Amino acid sequence: MDIPEDLSKFDSLVEIIARLRAPDGCPWDREQTHQTLRANLLSECYEALDALDEGDSARLCEELGDILLQIMLHSQIAKDDKEFEISDVVKGISEKIVRRHPHVFGSGKVKDAAEVAHNWEELKKEERAENVSMLESVPRWMPALAYADEIQRRVARAGFDWEDIDGVIDKLAEEVAEFKESTGKERAEEFGDVLFTLVNIARRMDVDSEVALREANNKFYKRFSKMEEICRKRRVTFGDLTFDEQNALWEEAKKGI
């Protein structure tokens, strides 16, 4: 097969992926299924998020291409199995976008983004089958913090939310008190309630809990790595230091990080 002349065209990518899956194409690509590619799709999404957090536009462009590759592979597998093809994917999302933006593609009027979000939920409600929860479509394998944030946002758009953040903070104090009094197996449940309430507070303050924790993890990683570096330079073993010495080292490593 000749390489398509214009690799910037979407049709060229469709042609390339079809060639990979052809009988005389790539053995690895031909062996893949929706399930074998599952981890790849998740991994590529995380790499794109990392590029977003780093503010690296060149890398983000590359990572979005990797996500697109996964979408194309899944679509080609589905076409080979006579399930659907990429044109169905494009048509489906285009129809959904148009349907859920009547204020852009129709005669609807909105005053602000909050009303758009409210209308979005109302339109989704119309699309759902009867007796199906509005939370049903939230993937339960999402990272727990992200899942908590998403389900809280959805019910908030439906009006189930605290009037102000003070109520949520009072709730946090209540949950912390219950956690302190808990014992045995109930302790994990009470700790979960504390985390869930913290996510609610973060949402009300426009803080992405998942991003905030990733940044805290990254900060801890850098500071602890700095502690290890200092120990190597001083020819001491970190594990041999007392707790007070380790804390002093931590304060030293915090400078500039």
N, C-alpha and C positions, 0 to 999 in steps of 0.2 A: 504493500500500500504506500502510495506517495503521501508525504506529509502535506497537510492542507496549507495553502498559500498564506492565508491570513489567520494566524493563531489567536487574534483578538476577537474573532467572531464566535458567538455561542454555538452555532452549527458545527464549527470546526471541533469544538470540545466534544459535542455529541458524537461526531464521527470517530474521534480518537478513542473514546470509551467503548464504543461499539466494536471497534477493531480489536481492542484489548480482550474483549469477551468472545470474539469470533472463534470458530473451531481451530483456526491456525494462529490464534492470538497468543497472549501471555498465559503460560500454565498457572501461575499464581492467581492472576485475576479471574481466570475461568473457574478456579476452585472455590472462590468466595461466595458466601451466602449472606443473607441479612444478618444472621446471628454471628457469623465469624467476623463481620465488620462492625459489630456493635461497639466493641471497646475502642476501635479506631475513631468512630464518630465522636464518642465522648471525649477522648483524648484531644482530638483536634479542636473541639469547642473550648476546652480548658486552655490550650495553647493560645487560642485567639484572645481569650479573656486576659491572659498574662500579658500579651502584647498591648492590649487596651490599657491595662494598669500601668505598664511601663511608658505609655505614650509614644511607642515606636510605630509610626505610621507605615514604614517600609515593611516591617515584620508583620504588622496587622494585615497588610495587603496580601502577603504570602500566606498567612494562616487562614484568611478567608478563602483563598484559593484551595487550600487543603480541605476545608469544610465543603466547598463546592464539589471537589473531587468525590467526597464521600456521598454527597447527594446524587451525583451523576452515576456512581457505581450502583447504589441502591436502586436507582431508577432503571438502569440497564438490566440489572438482575430481575427486576419486576417485569420488564418487557420480555425478557427471555422466557419467563415463566407465565407469560400472557396474563399478568395481573394489571399493570398500568405502565405508562411510560412517562418520560420527562415532560412531554406536552400536557399530560393530564395534571402533573404537579404544578406547572406554571399556570394553567387555566384555573385550577382549583384555588390557588392563593390569590390570583388576580380577581376572581369572582368574589372571594371573601373580603378582600380589601375594598372593592367598590361597594359591596353590600353594607359594610360596616362604616362607611364614610358618606352617608347621604348628604351631609353638609358640604361635601366637596363635589361629589358626582351626582347630586340630586338637588332638590329644592329645600332640604333641611337647613336650619339655622342654629348656631350655637354661639354662646357668649364667651366661653373660655375653655381651657384644656380640661378643667374639672367636669364640665358638662359633657365634653367629648368622652371622657372616661366613663361617666354614668351611662350615657347612651350606648356605649360599647357593650357594657354589661347587659343592658336591656335587650340589645340586638342578639347577643349570645344566648340570652334566656329564650328568645323566640326560636332559636335554632336547635335548642336542646329538646330531647324527647321528654315527655311528661314524667314526673316522679324521679328525675335525675338531678342530683345535687350540682350546684354551680361549682363545687370543688372537685367534681368527678374527673375533669379533664386535666387537673394538675398532676403531673407525673410524680408518683410517690417515691421513685428512686432518685429524685433530686437531692442534692446535699441538704441536710436537715435544716440549716439556717435559711437557705434560699427557699425551701419548701414552706417553712413557717412564715416567711415574709410574703410569699405569693398568696397563700390562703388568707392571711390577714388583710392583704390589699383587696382581695376579691370581695370579702364580706364587708369591708369598709365601704367599698363602692356601692354596696347594696344598702348602706345605712347602719350596719352593725359595727359601731365604733364608739370610743369614748368621746365625750364632748370636748375635752381638752387633755393635755399631756399630764396635768396634775393627777388626774384619776388613774392613769397608767402607772405613774410613779408610786402612788399610794398602794396600788396593786402589787408592785414590785416589793415594797416593804413587807406586805402581807405574805408574799410567796417566800421571801428570804426567812421570815420568822418561822414559817411552816417547815422550811428546809432544815433550819437549826434544830427544831424539835423532832425531826424525823429520825427513824432508826431502821436498820435492816433493809429489807427489799423496798420499802416505800421511799427510801432516801433518793434513789435514782429517779423515781417519778416526780418527787418534789423538786429535784434539781432541774429536771426537764421543764417544769412549770416556771422556774426562775429564768431559764434561757428563753423560753417562749415569750415571757413578758419583756425581757430585754430586747428581743427582736421587735416587739411592738413599739417600745420606746424609740428604737433606732428608726423605724419606719416613720413615726410621727415627726422625727427630727431630720428626715430626708437623708438618713445614713443607711447605706447598703451593708447589712450585717455580714454578708459573705465577704464582701470586699474589705470591710473593716477588720475582720478576723484574719484574712489573708495578709493584710498589711502588718498586723500585730505579729503574726507568725514570722513574717519576713524580717521584721525589726528584731525579734528575739534571736532569730538565726544569725543575723549579722553581729549582734552584740555578743552572743555566746562564742561565735567563731573568733571574735576579737579577743575574748578572754583566753581562748586556747592559744592564739597567736602570742599573747603576752607571756603565757606560761612557757611556751617553747623558747622564746627569747631569753627568759630568766632561768631556763633549765630546771623548771619545777614541774611536778606532776599535779594536775588539777585535782585529782581524787585525793591527794595527800593533804590538801589545804583544809583548814577548819572551815566551818560554816561562816564564821565572821570574816575570815580571809577571802572566802569566795564572794561574799557580799561586797567587800571592799573592792575586789577585782571587777565585780559587776558595775559598780559605780564608776570605776575608772574607764571601763569599756564603753559606758553610755556616752561619754564625752564625744561629741561630734557624730554620734549615730542616733 
